[in-house]
Amino acid sequence: MATVSLDSLDLAALLCSRVCHDVISPVGAIVNGLEVMEEEGGDEEMKTFALDLIRKSARQASARLQFARIAFGAAGSAGAAIDLGDAEAVAKGFFTDDRTQLTWTARRMLLPKNRVKLLLNLVVIAAQGIPRGGTIDVAVGGDEAASTFVIKAQGRNARIPTHAPALVRGEAEDGTVDAHAIQTYYTGLVARAAQMSIDFAIDGETLTITSAPA
């Protein structure tokens, strides 16, 4: 493994690519639905189907952008705190299909921005560990001064996402990352900024990701 060398411009570009990847599918579905609505002579059943597709896809695109605003974006001024209730709302909105169910156990409190960003990014990594879907349970312990995160993902063929432990340490086989791996690498950057550790464990079909003050 080699330490990843990535300048700020490349980091920004790769994160933008990741966000675009997350929203391009629902936005494309909206465009397709509008094209069906604009067709002359189309039957009412197809137009009704297209309108339902537009509504669903618009909600999905909005939810993913709201998630990205906190998980990847500034979401407030430097040093700002974020309400865990808001984090819960965007995390649940991120999973819009029936394949993955998210539960959230945390008292409502304000946490430093980087810790909340870390928590949301760990949820994304947990989802990657259950590619066939399942359940994700998020538990936040501690208080505003020192908090701990325990995320359990259960599902068929659960696994530790490929290269995730190395990427969060800032390492890769060839010392580079692409748009597919950038989110996991970014999670490590946020963890170090928040002075939090990240540990992975797999037991049968349960992936556990734990984060605590380093």
Disulfide bonds with the S-S distance in Angstrom:
none
